[in-house]
Amino acid sequence: MMMAFEQISLDLLVDIFLYKNTFNKKRKLVKIISFKKLPKH
């Protein structure tokens, strides 16, 4: 029982980590895109 629980939590941690990773990459992309859209001073 304990092993199964540990396996589930491990998978969950990996999912959360990957999700945060892709989320951060998307945010960086958005920042780059919005930066390029800004008029040059």
Buried (B, 14 or more C-beta within 10 A) or exposed (E): EEEEEEEEEEEEEEEEEEEEEEEEEEEEEEEEEEEEEEEEE
